[in-house]
Amino acid sequence: MSIVNGLKKTYSENFKLEIDQFEIVEEGIMGISGPSGSGKSSLFRILLGLENCQSYEWVWGQDLMHRMSPAERRIGWVTQ
């Protein structure tokens, strides 16, 4: 099981990304949808380790993904 908890990132007074908890599927394909400017790419950049985040925890099995470098996470992202 892969769970992300307490993800919070403030970009400006007008834009904050806050996700209390969500599960990432371990098999198959997962998609995130939303209107332009809603934080989809920002979320992926944080999960890939390419962008810092004020606080979050990402546990995948026994691994603490939020403490790994981008290369150690071994995940990829394909944009539209």
N, C-alpha and C positions, 0 to 999 in steps of 0.2 A: 504494500500500500504506500502511496506517495501523498503526503499531506503538507500543504502550505498554511502556516498560521501567522496571523498578526502582521500582514504585509502593509506597511505604511510608508509612503513617499510623498513629500510636499515639494511641488515644483514652483508654485507661486501661491499667492493668496487666493487666486481664482481656480487653481487646479491642484487637487490632492487625489492620490490613488490610495484607497483604503479597502482592503479585503480581509475580513475577519478569518475566514477559513475556506479552503476549497481542496478537493481531491483531484489529483492528476491520474488518469488511467494509465495502467502499466502495459496494457496490450491494446493494439488497434490504433485508431487515429482520434485525436482530440482537436477540436476547433474552438476558437474564441471569436465571438462576433459582437459588434456594437457599432455605433455611429462614429464617424470621423472625429478624432480628438478625444475619444473616451478613455484612452490609456492602454489599448491592446498591445501596441508595439512597445510601450514602456514596460508593461508587465513582462513581456518576453525578454526584453533586454535585462531586466532584473534577474529573471530565472536563469538566463544564460550566463550571468555573472559579469555582464558587460557594463552594468550601471549599478552604482551603489544605492543602498536603500537604508533609510533610518532604522527600520526594524522589520525583521521577519525571520521565520524559522521554516526550513523546508527539510522534512525527514522522508527519506525514501528507503524503506526497509531499515537497515541499521546505519545507513549513511546520512550524515548531516550535510546535505547538499549546499546549504547557505555558507558553509565554511570552506568549500572547495574552490579552486581556481576554475576559470572557464574551461580549460583543457581537461581538468580532472572530472568535470561533470559529464563529459561525453554525450552531449545532446546537440541536436541541430535545429535549425529554424529555416523554413522556406516561406518567403513572403509571396503574396499574390502575384 
